[in-house]
Protein backbone atom coordinates (compact mmCIF):
# COMPACT_ATOMS: atom_id res chain seq x y z
CA UNK A 1 0.00 0.00 0.00
CA UNK A 2 2.81 2.40 -0.86
CA UNK A 3 0.61 4.58 -3.07
CA UNK A 4 -2.88 3.46 -2.04
CA UNK A 5 -2.47 5.42 1.17
CA UNK A 6 -1.77 8.59 -0.84
CA UNK A 7 -5.03 8.64 -2.79
CA UNK A 8 -6.29 11.63 -0.90
CA UNK A 9 -3.53 13.70 -2.47
CA UNK A 10 -5.04 13.30 -5.95
CA UNK A 11 -8.50 14.49 -4.96
CA UNK A 12 -7.73 17.80 -6.66
CA UNK A 13 -7.73 15.94 -10.00
CA UNK A 14 -10.85 13.89 -9.22
CA UNK A 15 -13.27 16.14 -7.37
CA UNK A 16 -13.86 18.80 -10.10
CA UNK A 17 -14.53 16.13 -12.73
CA UNK A 18 -16.67 14.10 -10.34
CA UNK A 19 -18.77 17.20 -9.63
CA UNK A 20 -19.48 17.60 -13.33
CA UNK A 21 -20.35 13.90 -13.68
CA UNK A 22 -22.54 13.68 -10.58
CA UNK A 23 -25.58 12.84 -12.74
CA UNK A 24 -23.76 9.97 -14.46
CA UNK A 25 -24.25 6.44 -13.17
CA UNK A 26 -20.95 5.48 -11.44
CA UNK A 27 -21.25 1.98 -12.87
CA UNK A 28 -20.95 3.42 -16.38
CA UNK A 29 -17.68 5.04 -15.37
CA UNK A 30 -16.52 1.66 -14.04
CA UNK A 31 -17.31 0.13 -17.43
CA UNK A 32 -15.22 2.78 -19.18
CA UNK A 33 -12.27 1.99 -16.90
CA UNK A 34 -12.62 -1.74 -17.60
CA UNK A 35 -12.76 -1.27 -21.37
CA UNK A 36 -9.67 0.94 -21.25
CA UNK A 37 -7.87 -1.70 -19.17
CA UNK A 38 -8.64 -4.28 -21.87
CA UNK A 39 -7.36 -1.93 -24.57
CA UNK A 40 -4.16 -1.29 -22.60
CA UNK A 41 -3.52 -5.03 -22.27
CA UNK A 42 -4.07 -5.51 -25.99
CA UNK A 43 -1.68 -2.67 -26.79
CA UNK A 44 0.98 -4.16 -24.52
CA UNK A 45 0.56 -7.53 -26.20
CA UNK A 46 1.00 -6.00 -29.66
CA UNK A 47 3.78 -3.61 -28.71
CA UNK A 48 6.66 -6.04 -29.26
CA UNK A 49 6.20 -5.64 -33.01
CA UNK A 50 5.31 -1.92 -32.82
CA UNK A 51 7.27 -0.32 -29.98
CA UNK A 52 5.39 2.98 -30.09
CA UNK A 53 2.39 1.11 -28.73
CA UNK A 54 4.25 0.93 -25.42
CA UNK A 55 3.74 4.67 -24.99
CA UNK A 56 0.11 4.55 -26.07
CA UNK A 57 -0.49 1.58 -23.79
CA UNK A 58 1.11 3.39 -20.85
CA UNK A 59 -1.16 6.39 -21.45
CA UNK A 60 -4.24 4.16 -21.60
CA UNK A 61 -3.20 2.43 -18.35
CA UNK A 62 -3.07 5.71 -16.43
CA UNK A 63 -6.38 6.89 -17.92
CA UNK A 64 -7.97 3.58 -16.96
CA UNK A 65 -6.64 4.01 -13.43
CA UNK A 66 -8.10 7.51 -13.34
CA UNK A 67 -11.57 6.23 -14.25
CA UNK A 68 -11.17 3.47 -11.67
CA UNK A 69 -10.70 6.12 -8.99
CA UNK A 70 -13.31 8.45 -10.49
CA UNK A 71 -16.26 6.08 -10.21
CA UNK A 72 -16.00 5.92 -6.43
CA UNK A 73 -15.64 9.69 -6.14
CA UNK A 74 -18.73 10.24 -8.30
CA UNK A 75 -20.68 7.71 -6.25
CA UNK A 76 -19.73 9.48 -3.02
CA UNK A 77 -20.46 13.01 -4.25
CA UNK A 78 -23.78 12.08 -5.85
CA UNK A 79 -24.94 9.91 -2.95
CA UNK A 80 -25.13 6.88 -5.23
CA UNK A 81 -22.70 4.70 -3.32
CA UNK A 82 -24.10 1.20 -2.87
CA UNK A 83 -23.09 -2.34 -2.03
CA UNK A 84 -23.79 -3.36 -5.63
CA UNK A 85 -21.54 -0.62 -6.94
CA UNK A 86 -18.75 -1.58 -4.54
CA UNK A 87 -19.08 -5.23 -5.57
CA UNK A 88 -18.98 -4.34 -9.26
CA UNK A 89 -15.95 -2.14 -8.70
CA UNK A 90 -14.02 -4.98 -7.04
CA UNK A 91 -14.95 -7.44 -9.80
CA UNK A 92 -13.94 -5.00 -12.53
CA UNK A 93 -10.66 -4.25 -10.75
CA UNK A 94 -9.72 -7.91 -10.88
CA UNK A 95 -10.60 -8.18 -14.56
CA UNK A 96 -8.62 -4.99 -15.20
CA UNK A 97 -5.60 -6.57 -13.47
CA UNK A 98 -5.92 -9.66 -15.66
CA UNK A 99 -6.21 -7.57 -18.83
CA UNK A 100 -3.33 -5.20 -18.09
CA UNK A 101 -0.86 -7.65 -16.58
CA UNK A 102 -2.02 -10.60 -18.63
CA UNK A 103 -1.36 -8.66 -21.82
CA UNK A 104 2.29 -8.40 -20.83
CA UNK A 105 2.42 -11.95 -19.47
CA UNK A 106 1.47 -13.56 -22.80
CA UNK A 107 3.45 -11.12 -24.93
CA UNK A 108 6.93 -11.61 -26.36
CA UNK A 109 8.23 -9.16 -23.75
CA UNK A 110 7.96 -11.68 -20.95
CA UNK A 111 8.81 -15.24 -20.07
CA UNK A 112 5.39 -16.94 -19.80
CA UNK A 113 6.26 -18.68 -16.53
CA UNK A 114 7.27 -15.41 -14.95
CA UNK A 115 4.09 -13.85 -16.31
CA UNK A 116 1.98 -16.59 -14.73
CA UNK A 117 3.60 -16.15 -11.30
CA UNK A 118 3.21 -12.36 -11.57
CA UNK A 119 -0.48 -12.69 -12.34
CA UNK A 120 -0.96 -15.09 -9.43
CA UNK A 121 0.82 -12.66 -7.11
CA UNK A 122 -1.37 -9.73 -8.15
CA UNK A 123 -4.62 -11.68 -7.88
CA UNK A 124 -3.70 -13.22 -4.53
CA UNK A 125 -2.78 -9.80 -3.16
CA UNK A 126 -6.27 -8.53 -3.93
CA UNK A 127 -7.95 -11.75 -2.83
CA UNK A 128 -6.30 -11.74 0.58
CA UNK A 129 -7.44 -8.15 1.10
CA UNK A 130 -11.09 -8.87 0.35
CA UNK A 131 -11.02 -12.25 2.08
CA UNK A 132 -10.14 -10.47 5.31
CA UNK A 133 -13.41 -8.57 5.01
CA UNK A 134 -15.28 -11.76 4.11
CA UNK A 135 -14.31 -13.42 7.42
CA UNK A 136 -15.34 -10.40 9.47
CA UNK A 137 -12.02 -8.57 9.72
CA UNK A 138 -11.58 -5.04 8.33
CA UNK A 139 -10.89 -4.71 4.60
CA UNK A 140 -7.11 -5.02 4.34
CA UNK A 141 -4.98 -2.74 2.16
CA UNK A 142 -1.60 -3.34 3.81
CA UNK A 143 1.42 -4.30 1.77
CA UNK A 144 3.83 -3.07 -0.89
CA UNK A 145 1.71 -3.80 -3.95
CA UNK A 146 -1.67 -2.12 -3.83
CA UNK A 147 -3.84 -1.32 -6.85
CA UNK A 148 -2.44 2.19 -7.23
CA UNK A 149 1.12 0.82 -7.17
CA UNK A 150 0.29 -1.60 -9.97
CA UNK A 151 -1.20 1.15 -12.12
CA UNK A 152 1.83 3.41 -11.67
CA UNK A 153 4.32 0.62 -12.37
CA UNK A 154 2.31 -0.53 -15.40
CA UNK A 155 2.58 3.03 -16.70
CA UNK A 156 6.25 3.59 -15.86
CA UNK A 157 7.86 0.39 -17.13
CA UNK A 158 6.48 0.47 -20.70
CA UNK A 159 7.96 3.98 -20.94
CA UNK A 160 11.28 2.66 -19.60
CA UNK A 161 11.13 -0.21 -22.09
CA UNK A 162 10.55 2.20 -24.97
CA UNK A 163 13.35 4.50 -23.81
CA UNK A 164 15.67 1.53 -23.33
CA UNK A 165 15.09 0.37 -26.88
CA UNK A 166 15.67 3.90 -28.20
CA UNK A 167 18.98 4.03 -26.32
CA UNK A 168 20.01 0.53 -27.34
CA UNK A 169 19.35 -1.05 -23.94
CA UNK A 170 15.96 -2.72 -24.35
CA UNK A 171 17.28 -5.77 -22.49
CA UNK A 172 20.35 -6.74 -20.50
CA UNK A 173 22.00 -9.75 -18.91
CA UNK A 174 21.62 -10.51 -15.21
CA UNK A 175 23.31 -13.66 -13.88
CA UNK A 176 23.32 -15.14 -17.35
CA UNK A 177 19.68 -14.34 -18.05
CA UNK A 178 18.60 -11.81 -20.67
CA UNK A 179 15.82 -9.72 -19.19
CA UNK A 180 13.68 -6.86 -20.51
CA UNK A 181 12.42 -3.85 -18.58
CA UNK A 182 8.93 -5.34 -18.78
CA UNK A 183 10.20 -8.53 -17.16
CA UNK A 184 11.64 -6.49 -14.31
CA UNK A 185 8.15 -5.14 -13.70
CA UNK A 186 6.67 -8.63 -13.84
CA UNK A 187 9.37 -9.94 -11.51
CA UNK A 188 8.38 -7.25 -9.01
CA UNK A 189 4.73 -8.25 -9.32
CA UNK A 190 5.66 -11.91 -8.89
CA UNK A 191 7.87 -11.51 -5.82
CA UNK A 192 6.32 -8.55 -4.03
CA UNK A 193 2.78 -9.54 -4.98
CA UNK A 194 3.09 -12.95 -3.38
CA UNK A 195 4.90 -11.52 -0.36
CA UNK A 196 2.11 -8.98 0.08
CA UNK A 197 -0.47 -11.76 -0.12
CA UNK A 198 1.35 -13.70 2.60
CA UNK A 199 1.68 -10.55 4.72
CA UNK A 200 -2.04 -9.84 4.45
CA UNK A 201 -2.84 -13.44 5.32
CA UNK A 202 -0.71 -13.26 8.48
CA UNK A 203 -2.24 -9.92 9.54
CA UNK A 204 -5.77 -11.26 9.04
CA UNK A 205 -5.00 -14.49 10.90
CA UNK A 206 -3.70 -12.58 13.90
CA UNK A 207 -6.80 -10.40 14.00
CA UNK A 208 -9.16 -13.38 14.16
CA UNK A 209 -10.07 -14.98 17.48
C-alpha positions in Angstrom: 0.0 0.0 0.0 2.8 2.4 -0.9 0.6 4.6 -3.1 -2.9 3.5 -2.0 -2.5 5.4 1.2 -1.8 8.6 -0.8 -5.0 8.6 -2.8 -6.3 11.6 -0.9 -3.5 13.7 -2.5 -5.0 13.3 -6.0 -8.5 14.5 -5.0 -7.7 17.8 -6.7 -7.7 15.9 -10.0 -10.8 13.9 -9.2 -13.3 16.1 -7.4 -13.9 18.8 -10.1 -14.5 16.1 -12.7 -16.7 14.1 -10.3 -18.8 17.2 -9.6 -19.5 17.6 -13.3 -20.4 13.9 -13.7 -22.5 13.7 -10.6 -25.6 12.8 -12.7 -23.8 10.0 -14.5 -24.2 6.4 -13.2 -20.9 5.5 -11.4 -21.2 2.0 -12.9 -21.0 3.4 -16.4 -17.7 5.0 -15.4 -16.5 1.7 -14.0 -17.3 0.1 -17.4 -15.2 2.8 -19.2 -12.3 2.0 -16.9 -12.6 -1.7 -17.6 -12.8 -1.3 -21.4 -9.7 0.9 -21.2 -7.9 -1.7 -19.2 -8.6 -4.3 -21.9 -7.4 -1.9 -24.6 -4.2 -1.3 -22.6 -3.5 -5.0 -22.3 -4.1 -5.5 -26.0 -1.7 -2.7 -26.8 1.0 -4.2 -24.5 0.6 -7.5 -26.2 1.0 -6.0 -29.7 3.8 -3.6 -28.7 6.7 -6.0 -29.3 6.2 -5.6 -33.0 5.3 -1.9 -32.8 7.3 -0.3 -30.0 5.4 3.0 -30.1 2.4 1.1 -28.7 4.3 0.9 -25.4 3.7 4.7 -25.0 0.1 4.6 -26.1 -0.5 1.6 -23.8 1.1 3.4 -20.8 -1.2 6.4 -21.4 -4.2 4.2 -21.6 -3.2 2.4 -18.3 -3.1 5.7 -16.4 -6.4 6.9 -17.9 -8.0 3.6 -17.0 -6.6 4.0 -13.4 -8.1 7.5 -13.3 -11.6 6.2 -14.2 -11.2 3.5 -11.7 -10.7 6.1 -9.0 -13.3 8.5 -10.5 -16.3 6.1 -10.2 -16.0 5.9 -6.4 -15.6 9.7 -6.1 -18.7 10.2 -8.3 -20.7 7.7 -6.2 -19.7 9.5 -3.0 -20.5 13.0 -4.2 -23.8 12.1 -5.9 -24.9 9.9 -3.0 -25.1 6.9 -5.2 -22.7 4.7 -3.3 -24.1 1.2 -2.9 -23.1 -2.3 -2.0 -23.8 -3.4 -5.6 -21.5 -0.6 -6.9 -18.8 -1.6 -4.5 -19.1 -5.2 -5.6 -19.0 -4.3 -9.3 -15.9 -2.1 -8.7 -14.0 -5.0 -7.0 -15.0 -7.4 -9.8 -13.9 -5.0 -12.5 -10.7 -4.2 -10.8 -9.7 -7.9 -10.9 -10.6 -8.2 -14.6 -8.6 -5.0 -15.2 -5.6 -6.6 -13.5 -5.9 -9.7 -15.7 -6.2 -7.6 -18.8 -3.3 -5.2 -18.1 -0.9 -7.7 -16.6 -2.0 -10.6 -18.6 -1.4 -8.7 -21.8 2.3 -8.4 -20.8 2.4 -12.0 -19.5 1.5 -13.6 -22.8 3.5 -11.1 -24.9 6.9 -11.6 -26.4 8.2 -9.2 -23.7 8.0 -11.7 -20.9 8.8 -15.2 -20.1 5.4 -16.9 -19.8 6.3 -18.7 -16.5 7.3 -15.4 -15.0 4.1 -13.9 -16.3 2.0 -16.6 -14.7 3.6 -16.1 -11.3 3.2 -12.4 -11.6 -0.5 -12.7 -12.3 -1.0 -15.1 -9.4 0.8 -12.7 -7.1 -1.4 -9.7 -8.1 -4.6 -11.7 -7.9 -3.7 -13.2 -4.5 -2.8 -9.8 -3.2 -6.3 -8.5 -3.9 -7.9 -11.8 -2.8 -6.3 -11.7 0.6 -7.4 -8.2 1.1 -11.1 -8.9 0.4 -11.0 -12.3 2.1 -10.1 -10.5 5.3 -13.4 -8.6 5.0 -15.3 -11.8 4.1 -14.3 -13.4 7.4 -15.3 -10.4 9.5 -12.0 -8.6 9.7 -11.6 -5.0 8.3 -10.9 -4.7 4.6 -7.1 -5.0 4.3 -5.0 -2.7 2.2 -1.6 -3.3 3.8 1.4 -4.3 1.8 3.8 -3.1 -0.9 1.7 -3.8 -4.0 -1.7 -2.1 -3.8 -3.8 -1.3 -6.8 -2.4 2.2 -7.2 1.1 0.8 -7.2 0.3 -1.6 -10.0 -1.2 1.1 -12.1 1.8 3.4 -11.7 4.3 0.6 -12.4 2.3 -0.5 -15.4 2.6 3.0 -16.7 6.2 3.6 -15.9 7.9 0.4 -17.1 6.5 0.5 -20.7 8.0 4.0 -20.9 11.3 2.7 -19.6 11.1 -0.2 -22.1 10.6 2.2 -25.0 13.4 4.5 -23.8 15.7 1.5 -23.3 15.1 0.4 -26.9 15.7 3.9 -28.2 19.0 4.0 -26.3 20.0 0.5 -27.3 19.3 -1.0 -23.9 16.0 -2.7 -24.3 17.3 -5.8 -22.5 20.4 -6.7 -20.5 22.0 -9.7 -18.9 21.6 -10.5 -15.2 23.3 -13.7 -13.9 23.3 -15.1 -17.3 19.7 -14.3 -18.1 18.6 -11.8 -20.7 15.8 -9.7 -19.2 13.7 -6.9 -20.5 12.4 -3.9 -18.6 8.9 -5.3 -18.8 10.2 -8.5 -17.2 11.6 -6.5 -14.3 8.2 -5.1 -13.7 6.7 -8.6 -13.8 9.4 -9.9 -11.5 8.4 -7.2 -9.0 4.7 -8.3 -9.3 5.7 -11.9 -8.9 7.9 -11.5 -5.8 6.3 -8.5 -4.0 2.8 -9.5 -5.0 3.1 -13.0 -3.4 4.9 -11.5 -0.4 2.1 -9.0 0.1 -0.5 -11.8 -0.1 1.4 -13.7 2.6 1.7 -10.6 4.7 -2.0 -9.8 4.5 -2.8 -13.4 5.3 -0.7 -13.3 8.5 -2.2 -9.9 9.5 -5.8 -11.3 9.0 -5.0 -14.5 10.9 -3.7 -12.6 13.9 -6.8 -10.4 14.0 -9.2 -13.4 14.2 -10.1 -15.0 17.5 
